[in-house]
């Protein structure tokens, strides 16, 4: 497990705010760390697989104004196979396997609800192993996965555990 400190958390949150923010700008805002140290920390977090820096495309900007969450019940011995098949579709933005009522969760983007309907009824439901689907149109997303921030409490917990050890 990667051991975050307060500086790492600030750096990650700056990058989430603006993935192109320079190390010099971060250094200026933080005031107590050099640009070189920030660049080193970013490189270390990337190399350790803690963060990745990439572009996030807005489906709406490309005309994909409708999003839907689709939950699938799948034959138990075919869950991973079905999930991998669904992951290759261009309009599927998220695929996850779960434990509980549903075996697979996907998010689909489309230009209209008719496109969602067609994809779920004519494509997803016809994948071998799919027993049942439940679809929900998602009109508003208040927080997406790429907006998640590292909780400040992680740095506090780490510093407290080091002082008591």
Buried (B, 14 or more C-beta within 10 A) or exposed (E): EEEBBBBBBBBBEBBBEEEEBEBEBBBEEBEEBEBEBBBEBBEEBEEEEBBEEEEEEEBEEEEBBBBBBBBBBBEEEBBEBBBEBBEEBEBBBBBEBEEEEBBBBBBBBBBEEEBBEEBBEEBBBEBEBBEEBEBEEEEEEEEEEEEEEBEEEBBEEBEEEEEEE
